[in-house]
Amino acid sequence: MDAPLRRIELVSGNIVTLKVDAIVNAANTTLLGGGGVDGAIHRAAGPALQEECRALGGCRTGEARLTRGHRLPAGHIIHTVGPVYRDGAHGEPELLRSCYQHALAIAAREKFKSIAFPAISCGAYRYPAREAADIAVSTVLGFLAKNEFPERVIFCCREEEVFDAYQQRIEQADLA
């Protein structure tokens, strides 16, 4: 197995364009679409995604569910519900970490070689980018150190501030 950090990539762009085994959707609890990344994924995947999500009956914060990718270049979508950030003292870090752990567990179970994450909870849910990046990168590195799959993890960030936070956190890990 390669060193965990070598299996991580950071890109700036639109997650719906990535050709990977699975993209992660920063969903709401209904899984029926919304704003931000969630809305973009539902629009790009087409109406069959909403039908498949409706049959799942929702998802609790910190958990994850798997669907097909439908019209996306990605074969699958792992939907996870991130926490709404209040002040960091209401379980938000644990719930955000749980999002990454559940999504990675699904990817490992399905033997997905590649998975792409957005910056979960950093948009409308107002999670501070630096704190979110620290949780995301440390959780992914810990998981990759113990698991063969996924072979490659991509963090896909659209906003410059969020991209910079993830880049700094990855660079810190490289120096450690």
N, C-alpha and C positions, 0 to 999 in steps of 0.2 A: 504494500500500500504506500502511495506517495505521502510525503509529509502533508499534514492538513492544510497549511497555508498555500501550498502549491495547487491545491484543488479549488481555491477560491479566486473568483474574478469579479471585478467591479466594472460596470458599464453605465454610461449615461444614455438614456433613450426610453423607448416605449416598450414595456414588457410584452405587449400583445404581438409584437413583431418577432419575438425570439423563437427560434426553432430548437426547442429543448424537449426532453421527455415530459416535463411538467413545469407549469408556471404556478406561482402561488398567488391567490387572490386575497387581498385585504378586504374581506367581505363584512357585511353586517349579519346580525343573527338570523335574519330570514333567509339569507342566501339568494334572494330574488333580485339582486341588482340594486344599485344606488349611485352615488357620485364617485368621483375620483377614479382610482384604479378599478374598483368594482364595476362601475358603470362602463368604463372603457372595455373591460374584459367581456362583459355581457353583450355590449353592442357588437364587438368584433366576432364573438363566438356564435351569435345568432340566437333566434328564439328557442331552439331546441335545448340550449343550456338552461334557460329558465324552467322549462318543463322537467328536465332532469333534477334540477335543484329543488323544485317544489316537492318532488317525491321523497327528498331526504328529510323534510320536516324541520329544517333549520339547523343551527349550530350554536353552542354556547361559547362565550368568550373564553379564549385560550385553547379551544379544541379545533379540529380540522376534519374536513370531509373531502372525498375524492369524486371527481366527475371526468367525463371525457372532455377533450378540447374542442370538439365540434369544428367550427370553421377556422380555428386558430392554427398557426404553424406548430404549436405545442400539442403533443398528443393527449395531455391530461391537464386538469386544473385541480390544484389542492386549495380548497377554500378554508381560510382560517379567520377567526374573528378576534381582532386585537382589542386591547382595552382603550377606553376613553381616558385620556390623561387628566387627572385632577391636580394632584400635587406630588405624586410618587409615593405617598404614604398609605394608599388604599389598595395595595396588592397589584398595582400596575406592573412593576418589574417582573413579578412572578408570572402574571398572566401573559405578558409579552414573551417571556422566555418559553412558556408553555406553547405558544403559537408556533415558534420555531421548532421545538422538540416534537410536537405532534406532526407537523408537516414533514420533517426529516424522517420520522418513524414510518410514515406512509411511503415516502420515497424509497427508504431502505427495504421495506416489506415488498414493494412492487419491483424492486431492483432497477429503479430508474437510474440511468447513468448521469443525467443532467437535470438540474432544477434551478429555476430562477425565482428570486424573492424580490418583491418591492420593499420599500421601507415601511413595514407594517406599523400602523397607527400614527405615522408622522404627518399625515395630511389633516383631514377634518377632525381626527381624534386628538390632535395637538400634542402628541408625544414629542418632547425635545429631541432634536436630531442626534446630538452627541450621546445622550443617554440611550436612545434607541439603537444607535450604531454599536455601542459598547455591548449591549445585551445580545444583539444579532450576531456580531462577529464572534464573541466569546462562546455563545451557545453553539454556533455552527462548528467552530474549531474543536470544541469538546466532543461533539457528535462525530465529526470526521475522524478524530483520533482513534475512535473505537469501532468504526463501521466502514465496510468496503463500499457501500452505496449510500448516497450518490457519489459518483466519481468526481463530479464537478458541480460547484455551487456558484451561481451568479447572483450578485446583488445588483439590481437594476434601479437606478435612482434618476428621476427626472429633474428635480429641483437642485440647483447648484449648491445651496447650503447643506442639503442632505447628502449629496454626493461627496462634498468636502469632508463632512463628518465621518462618513464611512471610509473614505480614503485615509484620513488621519488614523482611524482606529486600526485599519489593516496594516498601515506602515508601522504603528506601534507594536503590533504583533510580530512583524517581520524583524524588528530590532530585539525582541525579547529572546 
